[in-house]
Structures are given as structure tokens and as C-alpha cells.
Amino acid sequence: MNFLELLQKRFACKEFVQKKIEDKDFNYILEAGRLSPSSFGMEPWRFLVIQNQDIKKQLRPLCWNQKQITTCSHLVVIWADIEAVQDESYIWKMFARRELSKEATKAYIERYKAFLQTQNLDCWTQKQCYIAAANMMSAATAKGVDSCPIEGFEKEKVEKFLGVSNIALLLAFGYCAMQKPPKKRLMLEEIVQIV
Ligand SMILES: Cc1cc2nc3c(=O)[nH]c(=O)nc-3n(C[C@H](O)[C@H](O)[C@H](O)COP(=O)(O)O)c2cc1C
């Protein structure tokens, strides 16, 4: 399957059959998230993987009662670590691996910190999470695994229940119980402007 065929194949699955994803396939999906690009290389994404059925059952009413929550094999909560991106030792760890001179590293970090001042941190870190999410869904398709991105949830309640903050989105993975609907997208002429 070439990459565009893979993108054509992926769709938002609304209900999954009872079948577990094998560890090797799920690890492949996680690896696609891990390898994703991020602004300044800060990798603010964190993946909370829920397989426990009781936890999924308790989550479902907080997620617009969507069937994907309880029927999926693996539910991944992608949250953004805002504390890490402001933490001095984390910042040094992430920049030091570029192996620049100490002076250059310091200057780069100053630029980073000035950039942070211009950003809404909730929003900036979550944007990176969406890049990882897209790669994870594509990787899943490559392994024959279906998925659904989920923003339909009560953020404060879910965060309190799971004990995590700044959740960007949820990703449900499994094997779909429904037929793939026809792909509906705007035409290129409607979204591309060439100057
Ligand atoms: C960030 C994001 C959040 C979404 N949230 C939900 C959701 O809560 N429930 C749902 O059924 N679909 C959700 N979707 C799926 C979209 O409705 C779907 O991707 C879109 O209609 C295009 O259809 P396709 O993905 O099947 O091609 C979400 C998609 C994205 C990208």
C-alpha cells in the first residue's frame, strides 16, 4: 500500500469488534507517535494507554457515551506535559542532545524561552500532540488496525478521573465493526492557493 492509499483507507471507526491488538502491532503504533516531529524538538506528548475494561466503562459517560471508548482494544489518552517544557532540567536535557557548544546551547535555550513567552502553552503543546496522533493513526492503518480520534469528551471530568492534565485528544484503536464509509473531502482547488 502506498502512502496515499493508506490515507484513503483510514477512517474514523465508530465501533470496534472484540479483538485485541497484538503487542507488536500496538508497539509499532506507539513508536510512530514517539518518532513524530515537534516544535524545538520538545516532545511534549505523553501517552496514557488504557486497556482496563472497568476504566473504559467509567470513562464512556464522560466521553459523550461514544461506543468507541468501551469497544476499542486500546484507548490512548494523549496529554501534553506543560510542566516539562518549562522545567530547566528537561529543557537542558532536550537541547543538550543536539551536541552544540555550551554557548550555542545557551543561546538556543534563550531563544526557546523567549518563544515560549509568545505562546499559549496549553495550545502550543497540544498542537504537537496532534502531529503524533496523526502519525499513530497512519501507522495503525499500515498494520491493518482501525482507529478513531476523539475530541468529544468532557475535558475537566476526564482529566480529574484519570489524574492527568492538558489532554489534547483520545485515540481509540482496534478492529472496526462497521464498513468503511466513502471518503468525503473538499477538492484540492477549494483548499490550495498557488501564488
Ligand atoms: C481532532 C479530531 C477529533 C474527533 N473527534 C471525534 C469524536 O469525538 N467522535 C467521532 O466519532 N469522531 C471524531 N472525529 C472523527 C471525524 O469526525 C472524522 O475524522 C471526519 O468526519 C472525517 O472522516 P474520516 O476520518 O472517516 O475520513 C474526530 C476527528 C479529529 C481529527
The ligand as an SDF file (V2000), in Angstrom:
LIG
                    3D

 31 33  0  0  0  0  0  0  0  0999 V2000
   -9.3090   16.0010   16.3840 C   0  0  0  0  0  0  0  0  0  0  0  0
  -10.4620   15.1360   15.9750 C   0  0  0  0  0  0  0  0  0  0  0  0
  -11.4630   14.8580   16.8640 C   0  0  0  0  0  0  0  0  0  0  0  0
  -12.5100   14.0000   16.5220 C   0  0  0  0  0  0  0  0  0  0  0  0
  -13.4470   13.6510   17.4570 N   0  0  0  0  0  0  0  0  0  0  0  0
  -14.3570   12.7060   17.1450 C   0  0  0  0  0  0  0  0  0  0  0  0
  -15.2480   12.2050   18.1330 C   0  0  0  0  0  0  0  0  0  0  0  0
  -15.2570   12.6190   19.2900 O   0  0  0  0  0  0  0  0  0  0  0  0
  -16.1140   11.2220   17.7670 N   0  0  0  0  0  0  0  0  0  0  0  0
  -16.1450   10.7230   16.4980 C   0  0  0  0  0  0  0  0  0  0  0  0
  -16.9540    9.8190   16.2260 O   0  0  0  0  0  0  0  0  0  0  0  0
  -15.3250   11.1810   15.5370 N   0  0  0  0  0  0  0  0  0  0  0  0
  -14.4310   12.1360   15.8330 C   0  0  0  0  0  0  0  0  0  0  0  0
  -13.5680   12.5810   14.8720 N   0  0  0  0  0  0  0  0  0  0  0  0
  -13.6180   11.9910   13.5170 C   0  0  0  0  0  0  0  0  0  0  0  0
  -14.0710   12.9640   12.4360 C   0  0  0  0  0  0  0  0  0  0  0  0
  -15.4430   13.1940   12.5520 O   0  0  0  0  0  0  0  0  0  0  0  0
  -13.6710   12.3870   11.0980 C   0  0  0  0  0  0  0  0  0  0  0  0
  -12.2690   12.2580   11.0460 O   0  0  0  0  0  0  0  0  0  0  0  0
  -14.1360   13.2320    9.9140 C   0  0  0  0  0  0  0  0  0  0  0  0
  -15.5390   13.2910    9.8650 O   0  0  0  0  0  0  0  0  0  0  0  0
  -13.6160   12.6860    8.5850 C   0  0  0  0  0  0  0  0  0  0  0  0
  -13.9960   11.3350    8.4260 O   0  0  0  0  0  0  0  0  0  0  0  0
  -12.9190   10.1570    8.2580 P   0  0  0  0  0  0  0  0  0  0  0  0
  -11.9080   10.3160    9.3640 O   0  0  0  0  0  0  0  0  0  0  0  0
  -13.7190    8.9080    8.4200 O   0  0  0  0  0  0  0  0  0  0  0  0
  -12.2980   10.2810    6.9080 O   0  0  0  0  0  0  0  0  0  0  0  0
  -12.5510   13.4740   15.2030 C   0  0  0  0  0  0  0  0  0  0  0  0
  -11.5390   13.7900   14.2990 C   0  0  0  0  0  0  0  0  0  0  0  0
  -10.4940   14.5850   14.6720 C   0  0  0  0  0  0  0  0  0  0  0  0
   -9.3820   14.8550   13.6940 C   0  0  0  0  0  0  0  0  0  0  0  0
  1  2  1  0
  2  3  1  0
  2 30  2  0
  3  4  2  0
  4  5  1  0
  4 28  1  0
  5  6  2  0
  6  7  1  0
  6 13  1  0
  7  8  2  0
  7  9  1  0
  9 10  1  0
 10 11  2  0
 10 12  1  0
 12 13  2  0
 13 14  1  0
 14 15  1  0
 14 28  1  0
 15 16  1  0
 16 17  1  0
 16 18  1  0
 18 19  1  0
 18 20  1  0
 20 21  1  0
 20 22  1  0
 22 23  1  0
 23 24  1  0
 24 25  2  0
 24 26  1  0
 24 27  1  0
 28 29  2  0
 29 30  1  0
 30 31  1  0
M  END
$$$$
